Each structure stands twice: as structure tokens, then as C-alpha cells.
Amino acid sequence: MNEIAQDPNTLRLSRFGLTCFLAVVILLPISMLIFLWISLPKKSDNVLPLVIRIAEVDSEMALIVKNKSDKPLANIGITLNDAFHFYSKNELPGGEEMIIALGAFNRKNGIHFDPESHQLTEIGVYAKLEDNSRGVLERHSNQLLSELQASAEDDNQNEAPGK
């Protein structure tokens, strides 16, 4: 007698059936993930209530960040051109300004940002809001440095008549 004989009542898959079964097992979860990724609404970060400008402070170019809200911002991280970073653990109280010299922004290898040798095209500000969510403010432009300097000059002219 043949000990390897098969029971005629058991189900067996042919090669084609096995291939189809494996394709369904692999493709079904992937297609469900793609469907959920496309159909679910996007979670966007909160927009930070900040005003950013660049001005000359103590004969050095500096980034001035003003918190327009009445609530403090914590763990503030600022990135210039997605390469030069600055991080502050200090809170920025509502209505207050933070002044950061552009030379304080460093790359990971220690190179400082120099506005004369690097063109400023992008600023990203990230902070923790009072409800522990993350807030983001990003600005992109080919003439961002001159735009931020112009906004600082406009602010100075608006304050002058009131004094």
C-alpha cells in the first residue's frame, strides 16, 4: 500500500488557485491602507500666531519673532532654509518678542548662517501650543530676506507717528 496516499475528501489548491489566494492575501491589506490614506481627512498642524521680521539689532542682522496670541508658546524651533537650526526651551509669553541673531542659527556640522553668503528662501517655526499640540508657521520666497526686512521697516514707520 501507498503510505503517501491522499484523502480524496480534503481540499487542495492548484498552482493557479494558490497564486490567486496569495495575491489576495497580499493585495487586500495594501489596497485597504491606500484607500484609508486617500479617503481620510488630512490632519494639519495648527498655524502659529506669530509675526516674523528681520531687522538690524546691535549692528547685527536678527530674526524677531513676536507672539500675537495671549497664550505662551513653548519649545520653539526655528529652521532657516531647512538646514540652519535654532531651538529654545524658554517659553515665549503672549505679546512678547524673541530676538535671535542670524549667526545663532547653525547647521549640524557647526557652520553658522551668514546672510551675506547664504540666500534666505525659507523659514519654518515650530512650537508647542498650550494644549500640547504642535503649531507651525512656514514662509517661502526667493526674496524672503528683503521681504522680512521691508516688513520690519513698515512696522517701525507705523510706530513712529504714535510716539
C-alpha positions in Angstrom: 0.0 0.0 0.0 1.0 3.5 -0.6 1.5 5.4 2.7 1.5 8.8 0.9 -1.9 8.3 -0.5 -4.1 11.4 -0.2 -7.6 11.5 1.3 -10.0 12.3 -1.6 -12.2 14.4 0.7 -9.6 17.1 1.5 -9.5 20.3 -0.4 -6.4 21.1 -2.4 -5.4 24.2 -4.3 -3.9 24.1 -7.7 -1.0 26.3 -8.5 -3.3 28.9 -10.1 -5.6 28.8 -7.1 -2.7 29.2 -4.6 -1.3 32.1 -6.7 -4.7 33.8 -6.6 -5.1 33.2 -2.9 -1.6 34.6 -2.1 -2.2 37.7 -4.3 -5.5 38.4 -2.5 -3.8 38.0 0.9 -1.1 40.4 0.0 -3.0 42.9 -2.1 -6.1 43.3 0.1 -4.3 44.9 3.1 -2.2 47.1 0.9 -5.3 48.3 -1.0 -7.1 49.0 2.3 -4.2 51.1 3.5 -4.2 53.1 0.2 -8.0 53.6 0.4 -7.8 54.9 4.0 -4.8 57.1 3.2 -6.7 58.7 0.3 -10.2 58.9 1.9 -9.5 60.0 5.5 -9.2 63.8 6.0 -5.7 65.2 6.5 -4.6 66.2 9.9 -2.9 69.6 9.6 -0.8 71.3 12.2 -2.2 74.4 13.9 -0.9 77.7 12.5 1.2 79.6 14.9 0.1 83.2 15.8 3.4 84.8 15.1 4.8 87.8 13.3 8.3 87.3 11.8 10.6 90.1 10.7 14.3 90.7 10.2 16.0 93.9 11.5 19.4 95.1 12.5 19.9 94.8 16.2 23.2 95.9 17.8 24.8 96.1 14.3 23.9 92.5 13.5 21.0 91.1 11.5 18.5 89.4 13.8 15.2 87.5 13.4 12.5 88.9 15.5 9.6 86.6 16.4 6.5 88.1 18.1 3.8 86.0 19.7 0.5 87.6 18.7 -1.6 85.5 21.0 -2.2 85.9 24.7 -1.0 82.4 25.4 2.6 81.3 25.8 4.5 79.2 23.2 7.0 76.6 24.4 9.8 74.5 22.8 10.3 76.9 19.9 12.3 75.5 17.0 13.2 77.7 14.0 14.8 76.5 10.8 16.3 78.6 8.0 16.5 77.1 4.5 15.8 73.7 6.1 19.4 73.5 7.1 20.2 76.0 9.8 18.5 75.4 13.2 17.8 77.2 16.4 16.0 75.8 19.4 14.8 77.4 22.6 13.3 75.7 25.6 12.2 79.1 27.0 8.6 80.0 26.7 7.6 83.0 24.6 4.8 84.7 26.6 1.8 86.2 24.8 2.5 89.6 23.2 6.3 89.3 23.7 9.1 89.2 21.2 12.1 86.9 20.9 15.2 88.3 19.2 17.7 85.8 17.6 20.8 86.9 15.8 21.0 85.2 12.4 24.5 84.0 13.4 22.9 81.9 16.2 21.4 79.5 13.5 23.7 76.5 13.0 24.0 73.6 10.7 24.5 70.2 12.2 28.2 70.5 11.4 28.5 73.8 13.3 28.5 76.2 10.3 26.7 79.5 11.2 24.1 81.2 9.0 25.6 84.2 7.2 23.1 86.4 5.3 25.9 87.6 3.0 26.9 84.1 1.9 23.6 82.3 2.2 20.4 83.4 0.5 17.4 83.1 2.8 14.5 81.4 1.0 12.7 79.5 3.7 11.8 79.9 7.4 9.9 77.3 9.4 8.9 77.9 13.0 7.6 75.1 15.2 6.3 75.3 18.7 4.3 73.6 21.3 1.0 75.3 22.0 -0.8 75.5 25.3 -3.0 72.4 24.5 0.2 70.4 23.8 -0.4 70.3 20.1 2.2 71.4 17.6 1.9 74.7 15.8 3.7 75.5 12.6 4.4 78.7 10.6 6.3 78.5 7.3 7.3 81.1 4.8 8.9 80.5 1.4 10.1 83.1 -1.1 13.1 83.7 -3.3 13.4 87.2 -1.8 12.4 86.3 1.8 15.2 88.3 3.5 14.3 91.5 1.7 10.5 90.9 2.3 11.1 90.4 6.1 13.3 93.5 6.3 10.6 95.5 4.5 8.0 94.3 7.0 10.3 95.4 9.8 10.6 98.9 8.2 6.9 99.1 7.8 6.4 98.3 11.5 8.9 101.0 12.5 7.1 103.6 10.4 3.7 102.6 11.8 5.0 103.0 15.4 6.8 106.4 14.8 3.6 108.6 14.4 2.1 107.2 17.6 5.0 108.4 19.7 
